[in-house]
């Protein structure tokens, strides 16, 4: 039986990698008066529906998908949560 | 007393807004042979440290920050989790 899973994927820069966009946001926030914000890091959040016969297969597919397309493993880490869904609605 | 909070912020396109980047990723995945993936939606995931005397004030600041800088409220939704942290480490 085919099951549908909602995958919530987080792609984040590795801690050792500089994040110029995060620095720009922090600097913009300081100009707006928010001096209480620091260490801004900007990553990606991806949701998708994946169909598979078993959760373990969906996880294997997702790891390959993240390595090949969603993340750059040289500078980024990723992690994901899988939630089985009945219908195709519910994304975002 | 000043408290530090780690904010995990999710910025996602409103469901009614087209996501060309998500469509491109889905099409790329199909070319790689992943025909079991659909409804790809790409959003932003932001982490930052915010300092405040109370959690309620940190939340109010974050809502303003999301409205003014991190999200475009016309086309995007946002939500965030706040976690009190002892030290400044632990971002990402």
N, CA and C atoms of all chains as a GROMACS GRO file, in nm:
protein
  552
    1UNK      N    1   0.083  -0.120   0.000
    1UNK     CA    2   0.000   0.000   0.000
    1UNK      C    3   0.087   0.125   0.000
    2UNK      N    4   0.049   0.219  -0.082
    2UNK     CA    5   0.124   0.343  -0.088
    2UNK      C    6   0.079   0.436   0.025
    3UNK      N    7   0.176   0.491   0.093
    3UNK     CA    8   0.145   0.586   0.199
    3UNK      C    9   0.203   0.723   0.161
    4UNK      N   10   0.133   0.826   0.208
    4UNK     CA   11   0.181   0.961   0.181
    4UNK      C   12   0.237   1.020   0.310
    5UNK      N   13   0.352   1.083   0.298
    5UNK     CA   14   0.416   1.146   0.413
    5UNK      C   15   0.441   1.293   0.381
    6UNK      N   16   0.413   1.377   0.480
    6UNK     CA   17   0.452   1.517   0.471
    6UNK      C   18   0.592   1.529   0.531
    7UNK      N   19   0.686   1.577   0.449
    7UNK     CA   20   0.824   1.595   0.498
    7UNK      C   21   0.847   1.743   0.526
    8UNK      N   22   0.899   1.771   0.646
    8UNK     CA   23   0.938   1.906   0.684
    8UNK      C   24   1.090   1.907   0.693
    9UNK      N   25   1.152   1.977   0.601
    9UNK     CA   26   1.297   1.968   0.585
    9UNK      C   27   1.362   2.102   0.623
   10UNK      N   28   1.463   2.095   0.706
   10UNK     CA   29   1.537   2.214   0.748
   10UNK      C   30   1.677   2.206   0.689
   11UNK      N   31   1.714   2.307   0.613
   11UNK     CA   32   1.850   2.313   0.558
   11UNK      C   33   1.917   2.435   0.621
   12UNK      N   34   2.025   2.410   0.694
   12UNK     CA   35   2.090   2.520   0.766
   12UNK      C   36   2.238   2.523   0.731
   13UNK      N   37   2.295   2.642   0.732
   13UNK     CA   38   2.439   2.654   0.709
   13UNK      C   39   2.514   2.588   0.824
   14UNK      N   40   2.624   2.521   0.791
   14UNK     CA   41   2.708   2.468   0.898
   14UNK      C   42   2.758   2.583   0.986
   15UNK      N   43   2.775   2.557   1.115
   15UNK     CA   44   2.811   2.666   1.207
   15UNK      C   45   2.940   2.738   1.167
   16UNK      N   46   3.032   2.668   1.101
   16UNK     CA   47   3.160   2.731   1.067
   16UNK      C   48   3.151   2.818   0.942
   17UNK      N   49   3.038   2.815   0.873
   17UNK     CA   50   3.025   2.890   0.747
   17UNK      C   51   2.965   3.028   0.776
   18UNK      N   52   3.027   3.130   0.720
   18UNK     CA   53   2.975   3.266   0.736
   18UNK      C   54   2.839   3.279   0.668
   19UNK      N   55   2.752   3.362   0.725
   19UNK     CA   56   2.619   3.383   0.668
   19UNK      C   57   2.601   3.533   0.640
   20UNK      N   58   2.641   3.578   0.521
   20UNK     CA   59   2.631   3.723   0.492
   20UNK      C   60   2.487   3.773   0.496
   21UNK      N   61   2.391   3.690   0.454
   21UNK     CA   62   2.252   3.734   0.457
   21UNK      C   63   2.207   3.754   0.602
   22UNK      N   64   2.249   3.664   0.690
   22UNK     CA   65   2.214   3.679   0.831
   22UNK      C   66   2.276   3.804   0.891
   23UNK      N   67   2.401   3.833   0.853
   23UNK     CA   68   2.468   3.954   0.902
   23UNK      C   69   2.393   4.077   0.851
   24UNK      N   70   2.349   4.073   0.725
   24UNK     CA   71   2.276   4.188   0.669
   24UNK      C   72   2.144   4.210   0.742
   25UNK      N   73   2.073   4.101   0.772
   25UNK     CA   74   1.947   4.114   0.844
   25UNK      C   75   1.972   4.173   0.983
   26UNK      N   76   2.075   4.122   1.050
   26UNK     CA   77   2.105   4.172   1.184
   26UNK      C   78   2.138   4.321   1.180
   27UNK      N   79   2.216   4.360   1.081
   27UNK     CA   80   2.252   4.501   1.068
   27UNK      C   81   2.128   4.586   1.037
   28UNK      N   82   2.040   4.534   0.952
   28UNK     CA   83   1.915   4.606   0.923
   28UNK      C   84   1.829   4.620   1.047
   29UNK      N   85   1.824   4.514   1.127
   29UNK     CA   86   1.743   4.520   1.249
   29UNK      C   87   1.800   4.622   1.347
   30UNK      N   88   1.932   4.630   1.352
   30UNK     CA   89   1.991   4.731   1.443
   30UNK      C   90   1.956   4.872   1.397
   31UNK      N   91   1.953   4.891   1.265
   31UNK     CA   92   1.913   5.024   1.215
   31UNK      C   93   1.767   5.054   1.247
   32UNK      N   94   1.687   4.950   1.260
   32UNK     CA   95   1.547   4.970   1.299
   32UNK      C   96   1.532   4.984   1.451
   33UNK      N   97   1.642   4.970   1.524
   33UNK     CA   98   1.637   4.988   1.668
   33UNK      C   99   1.636   4.860   1.749
   34UNK      N  100   1.645   4.746   1.683
   34UNK     CA  101   1.646   4.619   1.756
   34UNK      C  102   1.790   4.582   1.789
   35UNK      N  103   1.839   4.635   1.898
   35UNK     CA  104   1.977   4.606   1.937
   35UNK      C  105   1.986   4.480   2.022
   36UNK      N  106   1.871   4.417   2.046
   36UNK     CA  107   1.868   4.297   2.130
   36UNK      C  108   1.869   4.167   2.048
   37UNK      N  109   1.906   4.178   1.920
   37UNK     CA  110   1.906   4.059   1.834
   37UNK      C  111   2.049   4.030   1.791
   38UNK      N  112   2.087   3.902   1.796
   38UNK     CA  113   2.221   3.865   1.752
   38UNK      C  114   2.219   3.726   1.693
   39UNK      N  115   2.330   3.688   1.631
   39UNK     CA  116   2.348   3.553   1.575
   39UNK      C  117   2.235   3.514   1.480
   40UNK      N  118   2.202   3.602   1.388
   40UNK     CA  119   2.098   3.570   1.289
   40UNK      C  120   2.156   3.475   1.184
   41UNK      N  121   2.087   3.362   1.164
   41UNK     CA  122   2.131   3.264   1.063
   41UNK      C  123   2.009   3.230   0.979
   42UNK      N  124   2.028   3.235   0.848
   42UNK     CA  125   1.914   3.214   0.759
   42UNK      C  126   1.931   3.083   0.684
   43UNK      N  127   1.832   2.998   0.697
   43UNK     CA  128   1.833   2.870   0.628
   43UNK      C  129   1.707   2.853   0.545
   44UNK      N  130   1.688   2.732   0.495
   44UNK     CA  131   1.570   2.702   0.414
   44UNK      C  132   1.479   2.606   0.489
   45UNK      N  133   1.351   2.622   0.465
   45UNK     CA  134   1.251   2.531   0.521
   45UNK      C  135   1.167   2.482   0.405
   46UNK      N  136   1.168   2.353   0.382
   46UNK     CA  137   1.100   2.297   0.265
   46UNK      C  138   0.996   2.197   0.311
   47UNK      N  139   0.878   2.206   0.254
   47UNK     CA  140   0.777   2.104   0.278
   47UNK      C  141   0.746   2.035   0.146
   48UNK      N  142   0.725   1.905   0.152
   48UNK     CA  143   0.684   1.831   0.033
   48UNK      C  144   0.609   1.707   0.077
   49UNK      N  145   0.537   1.650  -0.019
   49UNK     CA  146   0.467   1.524   0.004
   49UNK      C  147   0.543   1.415  -0.070
   50UNK      N  148   0.575   1.307   0.000
   50UNK     CA  149   0.645   1.196  -0.063
   50UNK      C  150   0.560   1.070  -0.043
   51UNK      N  151   0.547   0.994  -0.150
   51UNK     CA  152   0.468   0.871  -0.147
   51UNK      C  153   0.562   0.752  -0.146
   52UNK      N  154   0.535   0.656  -0.057
   52UNK     CA  155   0.622   0.541  -0.048
   52UNK      C  156   0.546   0.428   0.019
   53UNK      N  157   0.598   0.307   0.004
   53UNK     CA  158   0.531   0.193   0.067
   53UNK      C  159   0.564   0.186   0.216
   54UNK      N  160   0.682   0.234   0.252
   54UNK     CA  161   0.722   0.226   0.393
   54UNK      C  162   0.792   0.354   0.432
   55UNK      N  163   0.787   0.387   0.560
   55UNK     CA  164   0.852   0.509   0.607
   55UNK      C  165   1.003   0.502   0.586
   56UNK      N  166   1.061   0.383   0.605
   56UNK     CA  167   1.207   0.373   0.593
   56UNK      C  168   1.252   0.405   0.450
   57UNK      N  169   1.170   0.363   0.351
   57UNK     CA  170   1.203   0.395   0.212
   57UNK      C  171   1.188   0.544   0.185
   58UNK      N  172   1.084   0.604   0.242
   58UNK     CA  173   1.067   0.748   0.224
   58UNK      C  174   1.185   0.823   0.283
   59UNK      N  175   1.233   0.776   0.399
   59UNK     CA  176   1.348   0.843   0.461
   59UNK      C  177   1.474   0.830   0.374
   60UNK      N  178   1.493   0.710   0.318
   60UNK     CA  179   1.611   0.691   0.232
   60UNK      C  180   1.603   0.782   0.110
   61UNK      N  181   1.486   0.787   0.048
   61UNK     CA  182   1.469   0.877  -0.067
   61UNK      C  183   1.499   1.021  -0.027
   62UNK      N  184   1.444   1.062   0.087
   62UNK     CA  185   1.461   1.201   0.128
   62UNK      C  186   1.608   1.234   0.154
   63UNK      N  187   1.682   1.140   0.212
   63UNK     CA  188   1.824   1.168   0.234
   63UNK      C  189   1.897   1.188   0.102
   64UNK      N  190   1.864   1.104   0.003
   64UNK     CA  191   1.926   1.123  -0.128
   64UNK      C  192   1.884   1.256  -0.189
   65UNK      N  193   1.755   1.288  -0.176
   65UNK     CA  194   1.703   1.414  -0.233
   65UNK      C  195   1.773   1.535  -0.169
   66UNK      N  196   1.790   1.530  -0.038
   66UNK     CA  197   1.857   1.641   0.030
   66UNK      C  198   2.002   1.652  -0.017
   67UNK      N  199   2.071   1.538  -0.025
   67UNK     CA  200   2.212   1.540  -0.066
   67UNK      C  201   2.228   1.588  -0.210
   68UNK      N  202   2.134   1.547  -0.296
   68UNK     CA  203   2.151   1.577  -0.438
   68UNK      C  204   2.098   1.713  -0.477
   69UNK      N  205   1.991   1.759  -0.412
   69UNK     CA  206   1.925   1.878  -0.466
   69UNK      C  207   1.894   1.985  -0.363
   70UNK      N  208   1.850   1.949  -0.245
   70UNK     CA  209   1.801   2.053  -0.154
   70UNK      C  210   1.911   2.118  -0.073
   71UNK      N  211   2.016   2.044  -0.043
   71UNK     CA  212   2.124   2.100   0.039
   71UNK      C  213   2.257   2.084  -0.032
   72UNK      N  214   2.349   2.170   0.003
   72UNK     CA  215   2.488   2.155  -0.042
   72UNK      C  216   2.566   2.100   0.076
   73UNK      N  217   2.595   1.970   0.075
   73UNK     CA  218   2.652   1.908   0.195
   73UNK      C  219   2.788   1.965   0.236
   74UNK      N  220   2.854   2.037   0.144
   74UNK     CA  221   2.983   2.096   0.179
   74UNK      C  222   2.964   2.207   0.283
   75UNK      N  223   2.857   2.285   0.268
   75UNK     CA  224   2.839   2.400   0.358
   75UNK      C  225   2.711   2.394   0.440
   76UNK      N  226   2.625   2.297   0.412
   76UNK     CA  227   2.495   2.295   0.480
   76UNK      C  228   2.468   2.161   0.548
   77UNK      N  229   2.395   2.169   0.656
   77UNK     CA  230   2.339   2.051   0.721
   77UNK      C  231   2.190   2.045   0.690
   78UNK      N  232   2.132   1.927   0.704
   78UNK     CA  233   1.987   1.920   0.690
   78UNK      C  234   1.933   1.819   0.791
   79UNK      N  235   1.805   1.837   0.820
   79UNK     CA  236   1.734   1.736   0.899
   79UNK      C  237   1.589   1.744   0.855
   80UNK      N  238   1.514   1.638   0.880
   80UNK     CA  239   1.374   1.642   0.840
   80UNK      C  240   1.288   1.561   0.935
   81UNK      N  241   1.162   1.601   0.941
   81UNK     CA  242   1.060   1.526   1.012
   81UNK      C  243   0.963   1.470   0.909
   82UNK      N  244   0.914   1.349   0.933
   82UNK     CA  245   0.815   1.288   0.844
   82UNK      C  246   0.686   1.268   0.921
   83UNK      N  247   0.575   1.306   0.860
   83UNK     CA  248   0.444   1.287   0.923
   83UNK      C  249   0.354   1.217   0.822
   84UNK      N  250   0.298   1.104   0.861
   84UNK     CA  251   0.208   1.037   0.768
   84UNK      C  252   0.079   1.118   0.756
   85UNK      N  253   0.034   1.138   0.632
   85UNK     CA  254  -0.089   1.216   0.611
   85UNK      C  255  -0.189   1.131   0.535
   86UNK      N  256  -0.316   1.158   0.561
   86UNK     CA  257  -0.421   1.085   0.492
   86UNK      C  258  -0.440   1.138   0.352
   87UNK      N  259  -0.450   1.270   0.345
   87UNK     CA  260  -0.483   1.332   0.218
   87UNK      C  261  -0.365   1.416   0.171
   88UNK      N  262  -0.381   1.478   0.057
   88UNK     CA  263  -0.271   1.558   0.005
   88UNK      C  264  -0.276   1.701   0.059
   89UNK      N  265  -0.380   1.736   0.131
   89UNK     CA  266  -0.386   1.872   0.183
   89UNK      C  267  -0.296   1.884   0.306
   90UNK      N  268  -0.273   2.002   0.350
   90UNK     CA  269  -0.198   2.021   0.473
   90UNK      C  270  -0.057   2.068   0.452
   91UNK      N  271  -0.013   2.077   0.326
   91UNK     CA  272   0.121   2.128   0.302
   91UNK      C  273   0.117   2.278   0.332
   92UNK      N  274   0.214   2.325   0.406
   92UNK     CA  275   0.219   2.463   0.458
   92UNK      C  276   0.092   2.492   0.538
   93UNK      N  277   1.617   4.136   3.502
   93UNK     CA  278   1.722   4.048   3.450
   93UNK      C  279   1.700   4.020   3.302
   94UNK      N  280   1.809   4.030   3.229
   94UNK     CA  281   1.799   4.003   3.085
   94UNK      C  282   1.804   3.852   3.060
   95UNK      N  283   1.713   3.806   2.979
   95UNK     CA  284   1.712   3.665   2.942
   95UNK      C  285   1.739   3.653   2.793
   96UNK      N  286   1.804   3.544   2.757
   96UNK     CA  287   1.831   3.519   2.615
   96UNK      C  288   1.739   3.409   2.565
   97UNK      N  289   1.681   3.430   2.449
   97UNK     CA  290   1.593   3.331   2.388
   97UNK      C  291   1.644   3.297   2.248
   98UNK      N  292   1.642   3.169   2.218
   98UNK     CA  293   1.668   3.126   2.081
   98UNK      C  294   1.533   3.122   2.009
   99UNK      N  295   1.523   3.199   1.900
   99UNK     CA  296   1.399   3.202   1.821
   99UNK      C  297   1.419   3.118   1.695
  100UNK      N  298   1.325   3.027   1.671
  100UNK     CA  299   1.325   2.948   1.548
  100UNK      C  300   1.204   2.995   1.467
  101UNK      N  301   1.231   3.060   1.356
  101UNK     CA  302   1.127   3.129   1.280
  101UNK      C  303   1.107   3.060   1.146
  102UNK      N  304   0.982   3.032   1.114
  102UNK     CA  305   0.946   2.970   0.986
  102UNK      C  306   0.869   3.072   0.904
  103UNK      N  307   0.918   3.100   0.785
  103UNK     CA  308   0.847   3.190   0.694
  103UNK      C  309   0.807   3.108   0.572
  104UNK      N  310   0.677   3.100   0.550
  104UNK     CA  311   0.628   3.015   0.441
  104UNK      C  312   0.535   3.095   0.350
  105UNK      N  313   0.534   3.060   0.224
  105UNK     CA  314   0.442   3.125   0.131
  105UNK      C  315   0.299   3.090   0.168
  106UNK      N  316   0.209   3.186   0.155
  106UNK     CA  317   0.068   3.155   0.176
  106UNK      C  318   0.024   3.049   0.075
  107UNK      N  319  -0.069   2.961   0.115
  107UNK     CA  320  -0.107   2.850   0.028
  107UNK      C  321  -0.157   2.896  -0.110
  108UNK      N  322  -0.215   3.015  -0.117
  108UNK     CA  323  -0.271   3.060  -0.244
  108UNK      C  324  -0.165   3.118  -0.338
  109UNK      N  325  -0.042   3.133  -0.290
  109UNK     CA  326   0.062   3.196  -0.371
  109UNK      C  327   0.143   3.088  -0.443
  110UNK      N  328   0.163   3.108  -0.572
  110UNK     CA  329   0.243   3.014  -0.650
  110UNK      C  330   0.387   3.014  -0.602
  111UNK      N  331   0.451   2.897  -0.610
  111UNK     CA  332   0.590   2.885  -0.567
  111UNK      C  333   0.674   2.832  -0.683
  112UNK      N  334   0.724   2.921  -0.770
  112UNK     CA  335   0.798   2.875  -0.887
  112UNK      C  336   0.924   2.796  -0.849
  113UNK      N  337   0.990   2.834  -0.739
  113UNK     CA  338   1.110   2.760  -0.697
  113UNK      C  339   1.073   2.617  -0.658
  114UNK      N  340   0.961   2.604  -0.588
  114UNK     CA  341   0.915   2.470  -0.551
  114UNK      C  342   0.882   2.386  -0.673
  115UNK      N  343   0.818   2.449  -0.771
  115UNK     CA  344   0.785   2.377  -0.895
  115UNK      C  345   0.912   2.334  -0.966
  116UNK      N  346   1.013   2.421  -0.967
  116UNK     CA  347   1.140   2.388  -1.032
  116UNK      C  348   1.209   2.271  -0.962
  117UNK      N  349   1.206   2.272  -0.829
  117UNK     CA  350   1.268   2.161  -0.755
  117UNK      C  351   1.194   2.031  -0.784
  118UNK      N  352   1.062   2.037  -0.785
  118UNK     CA  353   0.984   1.916  -0.812
  118UNK      C  354   1.015   1.862  -0.952
  119UNK      N  355   1.024   1.952  -1.048
  119UNK     CA  356   1.054   1.910  -1.185
  119UNK      C  357   1.196   1.852  -1.193
  120UNK      N  358   1.290   1.913  -1.121
  120UNK     CA  359   1.425   1.859  -1.119
  120UNK      C  360   1.430   1.721  -1.056
  121UNK      N  361   1.352   1.703  -0.949
  121UNK     CA  362   1.349   1.572  -0.883
  121UNK      C  363   1.290   1.467  -0.975
  122UNK      N  364   1.190   1.505  -1.053
  122UNK     CA  365   1.132   1.408  -1.147
  122UNK      C  366   1.234   1.368  -1.252
  123UNK      N  367   1.314   1.464  -1.294
  123UNK     CA  368   1.418   1.429  -1.392
  123UNK      C  369   1.522   1.336  -1.331
  124UNK      N  370   1.541   1.345  -1.199
  124UNK     CA  371   1.633   1.254  -1.131
  124UNK      C  372   1.566   1.119  -1.100
  125UNK      N  373   1.438   1.106  -1.133
  125UNK     CA  374   1.371   0.978  -1.113
  125UNK      C  375   1.281   0.971  -0.991
  126UNK      N  376   1.269   1.082  -0.919
  126UNK     CA  377   1.182   1.081  -0.800
  126UNK      C  378   1.042   1.124  -0.840
  127UNK      N  379   0.964   1.027  -0.886
  127UNK     CA  380   0.828   1.059  -0.928
  127UNK      C  381   0.729   1.053  -0.813
  128UNK      N  382   0.781   1.021  -0.693
  128UNK     CA  383   0.694   1.007  -0.576
  128UNK      C  384   0.691   1.134  -0.490
  129UNK      N  385   0.737   1.245  -0.546
  129UNK     CA  386   0.741   1.370  -0.470
  129UNK      C  387   0.646   1.471  -0.533
  130UNK      N  388   0.569   1.539  -0.450
  130UNK     CA  389   0.476   1.640  -0.503
  130UNK      C  390   0.461   1.752  -0.401
  131UNK      N  391   0.396   1.859  -0.445
  131UNK     CA  392   0.365   1.974  -0.358
  131UNK      C  393   0.488   2.028  -0.285
  132UNK      N  394   0.594   2.051  -0.359
  132UNK     CA  395   0.715   2.107  -0.298
  132UNK      C  396   0.694   2.258  -0.276
  133UNK      N  397   0.716   2.301  -0.152
  133UNK     CA  398   0.702   2.444  -0.118
  133UNK      C  399   0.828   2.484  -0.043
  134UNK      N  400   0.887   2.595  -0.084
  134UNK     CA  401   1.014   2.636  -0.026
  134UNK      C  402   0.996   2.762   0.056
  135UNK      N  403   1.034   2.757   0.180
  135UNK     CA  404   1.024   2.872   0.267
  135UNK      C  405   1.158   2.901   0.332
  136UNK      N  406   1.156   2.990   0.430
  136UNK     CA  407   1.279   3.026   0.500
  136UNK      C  408   1.272   2.977   0.644
  137UNK      N  409   1.387   2.943   0.696
  137UNK     CA  410   1.400   2.903   0.836
  137UNK      C  411   1.510   2.990   0.897
  138UNK      N  412   1.475   3.070   0.994
  138UNK     CA  413   1.569   3.166   1.050
  138UNK      C  414   1.588   3.137   1.198
  139UNK      N  415   1.711   3.136   1.242
  139UNK     CA  416   1.737   3.128   1.386
  139UNK      C  417   1.807   3.256   1.428
  140UNK      N  418   1.773   3.302   1.547
  140UNK     CA  419   1.843   3.418   1.603
  140UNK      C  420   1.831   3.414   1.754
  141UNK      N  421   1.916   3.491   1.818
  141UNK     CA  422   1.911   3.505   1.963
  141UNK      C  423   1.855   3.643   1.994
  142UNK      N  424   1.755   3.648   2.080
  142UNK     CA  425   1.696   3.776   2.119
  142UNK      C  426   1.705   3.788   2.270
  143UNK      N  427   1.743   3.905   2.315
  143UNK     CA  428   1.758   3.931   2.458
  143UNK      C  429   1.644   4.019   2.505
  144UNK      N  430   1.583   3.982   2.615
  144UNK     CA  431   1.470   4.060   2.664
  144UNK      C  432   1.450   4.030   2.812
  145UNK      N  433   1.375   4.118   2.879
  145UNK     CA  434   1.352   4.095   3.021
  145UNK      C  435   1.243   3.990   3.042
  146UNK      N  436   1.150   3.980   2.947
  146UNK     CA  437   1.041   3.884   2.962
  146UNK      C  438   1.012   3.819   2.829
  147UNK      N  439   0.958   3.699   2.833
  147UNK     CA  440   0.927   3.628   2.710
  147UNK      C  441   0.822   3.703   2.629
  148UNK      N  442   0.725   3.762   2.698
  148UNK     CA  443   0.617   3.830   2.624
  148UNK      C  444   0.673   3.947   2.542
  149UNK      N  445   0.774   4.015   2.599
  149UNK     CA  446   0.835   4.125   2.524
  149UNK      C  447   0.916   4.072   2.405
  150UNK      N  448   0.984   3.962   2.425
  150UNK     CA  449   1.060   3.902   2.315
  150UNK      C  450   0.964   3.864   2.202
  151UNK      N  451   0.847   3.808   2.239
  151UNK     CA  452   0.749   3.768   2.137
  151UNK      C  453   0.697   3.890   2.061
  152UNK      N  454   0.670   3.998   2.135
  152UNK     CA  455   0.621   4.119   2.068
  152UNK      C  456   0.725   4.174   1.970
  153UNK      N  457   0.851   4.178   2.017
  153UNK     CA  458   0.958   4.224   1.928
  153UNK      C  459   0.966   4.135   1.804
  154UNK      N  460   0.960   4.004   1.825
  154UNK     CA  461   0.974   3.912   1.712
  154UNK      C  462   0.861   3.930   1.611
  155UNK      N  463   0.741   3.952   1.660
  155UNK     CA  464   0.630   3.973   1.565
  155UNK      C  465   0.654   4.096   1.480
  156UNK      N  466   0.702   4.203   1.545
  156UNK     CA  467   0.733   4.323   1.466
  156UNK      C  468   0.847   4.297   1.368
  157UNK      N  469   0.948   4.225   1.415
  157UNK     CA  470   1.064   4.194   1.328
  157UNK      C  471   1.020   4.112   1.208
  158UNK      N  472   0.934   4.014   1.230
  158UNK     CA  473   0.886   3.932   1.118
  158UNK      C  474   0.805   4.018   1.021
  159UNK      N  475   0.716   4.101   1.074
  159UNK     CA  476   0.634   4.184   0.986
  159UNK      C  477   0.716   4.284   0.907
  160UNK      N  478   0.819   4.340   0.972
  160UNK     CA  479   0.895   4.447   0.906
  160UNK      C  480   1.006   4.397   0.817
  161UNK      N  481   1.067   4.284   0.854
  161UNK     CA  482   1.189   4.249   0.781
  161UNK      C  483   1.197   4.104   0.733
  162UNK      N  484   1.152   4.010   0.813
  162UNK     CA  485   1.178   3.871   0.775
  162UNK      C  486   1.074   3.814   0.680
  163UNK      N  487   0.951   3.862   0.689
  163UNK     CA  488   0.845   3.808   0.603
  163UNK      C  489   0.778   3.922   0.528
  164UNK      N  490   0.720   3.887   0.416
  164UNK     CA  491   0.634   3.980   0.343
  164UNK      C  492   0.490   3.938   0.372
  165UNK      N  493   0.422   4.010   0.461
  165UNK     CA  494   0.290   3.962   0.506
  165UNK      C  495   0.187   3.951   0.394
  166UNK      N  496   0.213   4.017   0.282
  166UNK     CA  497   0.117   4.006   0.171
  166UNK      C  498   0.115   3.864   0.113
  167UNK      N  499   0.232   3.803   0.106
  167UNK     CA  500   0.238   3.671   0.041
  167UNK      C  501   0.290   3.561   0.134
  168UNK      N  502   0.336   3.598   0.255
  168UNK     CA  503   0.396   3.496   0.341
  168UNK      C  504   0.332   3.492   0.480
  169UNK      N  505   0.330   3.374   0.536
  169UNK     CA  506   0.295   3.356   0.677
  169UNK      C  507   0.423   3.332   0.755
  170UNK      N  508   0.416   3.353   0.886
  170UNK     CA  509   0.531   3.316   0.968
  170UNK      C  510   0.481   3.260   1.101
  171UNK      N  511   0.567   3.182   1.162
  171UNK     CA  512   0.542   3.140   1.300
  171UNK      C  513   0.680   3.119   1.364
  172UNK      N  514   0.684   3.122   1.496
  172UNK     CA  515   0.814   3.102   1.561
  172UNK      C  516   0.798   3.032   1.694
  173UNK      N  517   0.904   2.962   1.731
  173UNK     CA  518   0.916   2.902   1.864
  173UNK      C  519   1.027   2.976   1.938
  174UNK      N  520   1.006   2.994   2.066
  174UNK     CA  521   1.107   3.059   2.151
  174UNK      C  522   1.155   2.960   2.255
  175UNK      N  523   1.287   2.952   2.270
  175UNK     CA  524   1.346   2.863   2.370
  175UNK      C  525   1.443   2.945   2.453
  176UNK      N  526   1.425   2.945   2.584
  176UNK     CA  527   1.520   3.019   2.667
  176UNK      C  528   1.653   2.945   2.670
  177UNK      N  529   1.761   3.019   2.650
  177UNK     CA  530   1.893   2.956   2.649
  177UNK      C  531   1.980   3.022   2.754
  178UNK      N  532   2.072   2.943   2.808
  178UNK     CA  533   2.163   2.995   2.909
  178UNK      C  534   2.273   3.077   2.843
  179UNK      N  535   2.331   3.017   2.742
  179UNK     CA  536   2.448   3.077   2.680
  179UNK      C  537   2.416   3.116   2.537
  180UNK      N  538   2.512   3.174   2.469
  180UNK     CA  539   2.487   3.217   2.332
  180UNK      C  540   2.512   3.104   2.233
  181UNK      N  541   2.562   2.992   2.278
  181UNK     CA  542   2.588   2.883   2.183
  181UNK      C  543   2.457   2.811   2.153
  182UNK      N  544   2.459   2.727   2.055
  182UNK     CA  545   2.340   2.646   2.026
  182UNK      C  546   2.261   2.696   1.907
  183UNK      N  547   2.301   2.810   1.847
  183UNK     CA  548   2.229   2.856   1.730
  183UNK      C  549   2.266   2.760   1.617
  184UNK      N  550   2.165   2.718   1.542
  184UNK     CA  551   2.181   2.610   1.441
  184UNK      C  552   2.236   2.486   1.506
   0.00000   0.00000   0.00000
